[in-house]
Amino acid sequence: MSEPQSDSKTFRATLERFRGNGLNWVIVQLPFSVEKRWKTRGTLRVNVEVNGFHYRTALFPTGAGQHFLLVNKKMQKA
């Protein structure tokens, strides 16, 4: 069995309110190309750290060549 690869990427971003879906999500738009970095345009499962808060989530494609991740209220307070 192969070992999972650790290919981390550190960046700073601003939380944004995304109201386009009626759910009033808070998201982070990734300031780099997921396709160039990890060779995928689809959803990508990742481990994330936001201000010291670690969790597992996904990077979701926007359909316009970018990706975002969701940030819930607990993570926003971290």
N, C-alpha and C positions, 0 to 999 in steps of 0.2 A: 504494500500500500504506500502511495506517495505522501510525503509531508505537505501540509497546506502551505502555500506561499504567503509570506508577509510582505506586502508591497504597500507601505503606508504613504499617506499624503497629508501634510499639514497645511492648513490655510485659515484665514480669518474671513468671516462673512457676517453680514447683518441679518437678523431675523426679519422676515417679511410676513405680512398678513396676506393670505391667499384666499380671496372670496369668490373666485370664479366657479367653484363647485357647490356653493351654498352651504359648505360645512365650516367656513371660517377658520381654516387651518393656519398654523404658523409654520413656515418653511424656511429652509436655507437653500438658495440657488448656489450650485457649485460654480466657483469662479475659474474652472478649467474644464477641459474636454475629457469626459469619462471614456469616450470612444478612443481617443488617442492614448490615454493613460492605461486603460485596462481592456482595450479591444472589444468593447461591446456597446451597442446602442440601446439595449434593453434594460430591464430591471436588474440590478446587481445587489446581492446580499452582502452586507458589510458590517464590521464592528466599528463603532463610532465612540469618540470621546468628545463631549461638549462641556467645557469648563470643569473638567474632572469627573463628569458623570459618564460612565461607560454603559453602552447598550448595543444590542444587535438590531439592525434595521435594514432598510433597502434604499438604494438610490433609484429614484423613479424618473423615467424619461419624460420630458415635456412635449415631445413631438416636434420640437423646433431645434433639435440637436443639442439640447442642454439636459441636465439632470438636477433634481432637488431631493432633499430629505425632509421628513416631517420632524417637528420639535414639539413635544407635548408640554403641558403646563409644568409638570415636575422637572423636566429638563430645563425649561426656561428659567426656573428659579435657582438652578445650580450655579 
